[in-house]
Amino acid sequence: MNERTTPPAIHDPELDRRVKDAGASKTVYALVTPETEAAKHAILGNCLVSPDAARRHHLEQFRDAWTGKQFALHEAFLERWMAWAAPVVALKPAGFPWRYPTAGGSEALFHVITAYGNRARSERFEPEVHVFCGEYEGYKAYAEACGIAVVEHDRADWQTVGRSLPATALFCISQPSAIDGNVWPDANAFFDLLSAGAAKPRLLLDVTYVGSIAEALALRIAADSPVVQAVAFSLSKPFGVYYDRIGGIFCREAMPSLFGNQWFKNLTSLQLGLALIERHDVFDLPRRYRSVQCEAAAQVGRRLGIALEPTDVTILAQASQSDAVDPALAAFLRRPANNPRANLRVCLTPAMADMIGTAGPITGGAS
């Protein structure tokens, strides 16, 4: 499948409510855990009349901006993230010398796509953003907002896509994959094919689900493949800090539109992000909550009449078409929506939050 337009996703308020009443959602929502809230308590400290050491440290980081001391926080965070993610992501620092803190992953993705569109206008070629069907919707939304054509492919055709992608195209991909919540086993081979077909890096790699899988990979994500031009990450999914906007990007070349982020950044969010990855290794929380994920999948599945199985990503579950009793519900949850053979995908955050005792207002996310 190679289409410039695809049918819109199915929207049905009644089915949406039915899924939510079962303790799940079609949209992916970040899971706030007690561990995340404990880290917030630790960095904010006691704010009474006589502040404790943690509170004094928190307040001190905002002072004396003219000294440039605030640079140290984003540099430390980005350096620490690379070490934290190393068991899952192969990323050689020397190959990505340009690093920027961002407001979650979305800001990073938007800037790369925008810069690509600007380069196309400067070099006078027709820009195209290519994705696999069912991928994170943000790639398409950002590209279309920039007036860039979007081409979608069936992931089953990845070898053909890898060999035939136009040399000037930008490919956007998530790994672990937003399509089904699993680590895509052919991703590194796909990167190799793309590398062989072009002299310049042309892949935007989104690793925002790193930190959400419980098991080490047989082969780490090849972020240092020659085809990768930028690696975007976020702590929203791993730690439930969607509204704290903690992320970053590693680039092979300078990203002028993000240059100001070395000053225009959220110090509280960076401090929280650093605390979280220092307190928990990249597998810690997914392993702690794996049994909760399994039980939530079983409960939600029973309520919906679907044989749900946990995915690699802790907050998601999936089922095959044949495992759903209700065809309308199956079509609603199918991803990609226009592929009748595709599996069903649901987010388990509402049920998991209820099980671990953090089920207040649900923290938002993206599909």
Phi, psi and omega in degrees: 000129181215092188233146177273342175222147178228155179301147180294153177298152181285128177241122182216104183303324182292315178292323178300315178294322179298318179294317180292323177296335179276354179098021181223188177201155175284320177283147178277123177245142181286145183261116176277125182248162174302327180296320178295315181291330176295321178295322178296317178299320184294319184278332181278333176065193181271123184256025178285189186304322179249090185299145177279180185297322180295318180293319179298319179295318180300315181290324184296328185295340181273347187272163172057050182300332182295344179279343182077011184294339181292342177303325187299328186290312180289327178295318178294319181297312181295319178296317182291324179298318180301317178292320180298318184276352187305325177296342183246326187243123175272105185221110180275118184305323183297333181279347182228071186286345182259116187228136184222138170284144181223163177281079185074189180282332187297319179298318179298313181298315182298318182293321179295315181295319178297315180297324177296315177299320177295321179295322179299318178294321180292318183267000174061051169234161182277114183286145175218128171260125181251141179216166170272146179301135179090000180291175177307127187293340182299325180302311181293317182297316180292318180297313181295327177294334178265007180072028181256132178294143179244129179244126182250142183232149170288128183295337177298339180263026188300327180293317176297317180298315181298329181273339189244000182300130178304143185299332182265000182284157173249126177256133179246132184211145174252142177208116355308155194272134174289345181298311185228000180078017180239159171288124180280115187293339183263007185300311183296323177294324177295318177301319180298318179296317179295323179296321183290338187263001182206150181278338184248151173301139183212027181231129173263114184260122182253112181246037184292345176268359174294133188100357180248006179243145190269341187242146176294151181269148175299320174232126179294158178297125186278067181293337179269014173302143180303338183280343184280121179263335179204147179237117180255139179221167180204155174259006183301307183288314182298325189239003178071027183254042182307314185276358174270346175053072182242113180198188180187175180214142177245126187234146175286329179235161181300145177245088187305326182291344178257002183304319182292346181294345176292339175252316186272076184222164182261104184294324179296317179295318179295321177297318178295315180301317179296318179297318182296314183283343173278330180279332188225126176287175191295342179253352192301300184293319176302324179289321179298324188253012179297317181294325177295318177301314181298316180292321178297319178299319180294316181295311181297319179300318179297318182293326182265351184072036180230136179278081183281143175237141178297144174266179176297322179283127193303327188263008184240161174216160182218165177205155176277164179304321185289346181272001182254132180281322186262112181299324180294318178294320178299316179296325180294322185264356183293141178216117000293148186295330186265011178250106184295346179265354186289154177284165175268145179227132176228155174262133185262006186306313180303314180292319181294321178297321178295321182290327182262001173085024177242023185276073167264214173301132185290134177284130189289169180197198180227154182293000000 
